[in-house]
Amino acid sequence: MIGRVRGKILEKSTHQVVVDVQGLGYEVDIPLTTFFQLGDSGAEVMLYTHLVVRDDAHLLFGFSTASERELFRALIKVNGVGPKLAVAILSGVDARAFSRCIQNNDVKALTALPGVGKKTAERLIIEMRDRLPALTEGLLPAAQRAPDLVADAEAALIGLGYKPQEAARALGQIEDQDVSVERLIRQALKSLA
C-alpha cells in the first residue's frame, strides 16, 4: 500500500496531479478540495494516498489531509459508492459540510453533488451516520459553532448564488466561534469577495 507521496509537482489538472518522487512520476487522482491547496508546477507537495488495485488498473488517490483520506475510505465502504464517486463527492463538498448534510439528513444537498441520486443520498445518510463521529473529530474545531447558525448562514449564502462548496469553505475559515448568523454571513462574504 502506498500511504503517502512527497515530491515535486510535474503536471496538474483539476482531477489529477503528477508528482515526481526521485525521478518516478506518480499519477494521483485528487478531489477539487486538494487541487485548490496545491502549489504551482515545480512546487513541493505531500499527499496522503489510497491505492485501489483492480484487474485492469492500479489507481492512486491523493488528499491534502489524513482526515480527508479517512472520509474517502469510509465513503468507498458504502454500498454503491466507488472511488470515482467518492472523489466526486469530496470535490463537490468539503468534509465539514458533508458531515452537516449527514447529521441533518439533508438529502437535497447530497443530491446536488455530481453522481449522487436520491437513493445514493439516502444510503449515504444511513450508512455514514454511525461512522461520522469518529471521522469528524479531526475535522471540526474543539469549540464548534452551533450547527444551526452555520447551516442557516450556509443556506443564506447558497440563496445568494454561491455554490455549496464555496459557502462551506468560506464558513469553515471563520475563526470567531460565538457570532450571530448575520455576522457569519458578513465574514463569509468578505472572504468570498
N, C-alpha and C positions, 0 to 999 in steps of 0.2 A: 504494500500500500504506500502510495506517495502522500504524505501528510502535509507537506509544506514545500513551497518553491520560492527560492530567493535568487534574484538576478536582475539583469537589465532588460528593460522593455525594448524589444526589437520592432514589433508592429502591434498596433491595437486598433480594434473596431468596437462598436457598441456591444457586441456579443462575444468577442474573443480577443485574447491578448497572447502574443508570442513572447515568452520570457527566455532570455539567453542565460543558461546556468553553466558557466565554464565551458562554453563552446557548444552546448547542446540546447537546441531550441524547443521548449515545451509549448504546445498549443493548449491554451487553457480557456475553456468556456466560462464566461462570467455573467453575472446579472448586472443590470444598469447601476444598481447601488454601488457596486465595486468599481465599475467603469468610471463613475464620477469622482472616485477617490484616487485614481491612478494619475501619475505624472505624465509628462510627455515622453516620446520615444527617447531612449538612452537613459532615462531615469531609473534609479534603483527601486525595486518593488519586492515585497514579501507577501505571498498569498497562502492562505490556508486552503488545502486542496482535498478533494474527494475523487478517487479513481473508480470509474464504473467499467467493468470488464464485460463485454458482450461477445457473441460469436463473431460478429463482423467488425468490431472496433473496440479500442480502449479509449475511453473518454475521460479527460481530466477537467474537473470543475473547480474554479477558484473563487475565494471570498476574502474580503478585506479583514474580517474579524472571525475568531473562532466561534463566537455565538451565532453568526450568520450561517456558518458551515453546519453547526448543530441543528439549526432550524431547517436547513436544506435536507439533512439526513432524516429528520423527523417527517418532513413532507414526503419524501420518496417511500416512506413506510406506509403511507396512506394508500388504500386500495384504489387503483386507477390513476395515481399520480406518479409519473415517471420523472427522470432527471430533467428533461427538457421543459416539462410543465412546471416543475419546482423552480427552475431558474426563471421562467416567465413570471411566476407568482412573485418571486423576490425582486424581479425587475419592475413590477407594477406597483409594489407597496413595500415600505421598509418594515423591519421586524416589529417595531413598536405598534405601527398602525395595523399590521396583520394580527398581532395579539389582541388589540382592541376589537377588531372585527370578530374574532373567535369568541371572546368573552361576552360581547354584546349580541351574539347570534345574528350578525349583520350579513344576511345572505345577499342583499342588494349590492353592498360594497364589494363582496367577494366575486359576484358575477360580473362586475365591471372589469375584473382582471382578465388579461388575454388568456384564452383557452379554458376558462372556468365557467361551466354552465351551472344551472340551478342544482342538479343532482350532485355534482362535484363539490359545490359550495356547502351543501348540507352535509356531505360526507366529511369534508374538512372540519366543519364545526364539531361534529360528533366525535371524530377520531382524534382531533388535536386538542380538545378541551382538557383532557387529563394530562397531556404531555407538556402543555404550555407553562405551567408554573415553574417547572424545573428549567425549562429553556430560557425563560424571560428574566431570570434572576440577574444575569449578566447584562441584560439589555436595558433595564429600567433603572433610573436613578434611585438612590436609597429613599429620599423624600419625594415620592412620586406625587405629581399633581393629581387632584381629584379627577377621575376619569370622565366625569360628566362635563367638567369645564373644558377639557381637551377635546372631547367628542363634539361638544357644541361649537367650539372655535373651529375645529376641522370642518364641520358641516357648513359653517358660515363661509369659510374660505372656498370650499367647493362650490357653494352657491354663487360666489363672486367670479367663478370661471376658472379657478386653479385646479390642476389635476390632483387626485387624491394623494399621490406620492409626493408632489410638491408641497402640499399643505402639511402632510405628516412630517416631512423633512424640516420644514420651517418651524413647526411647533416643537419638534424634538430638540432644536438648537437653543430654545429659550431656557435660560438657567434660573430665572426668578420663579420659584415654585408657588408662592402664595399670591396669586393675582386673580383678577376677575376675567370673565370671558372676553369682555371688550378690550382689556389690556393685552391679553394673549393675542387677539386678532391684530391689534395695532403693532405689537412687536413682530409678529409673523409677517405682516405686510411690509415692514421695514426691511426684513431680511430677504423678502421676495423681490423688492424693488431694485 
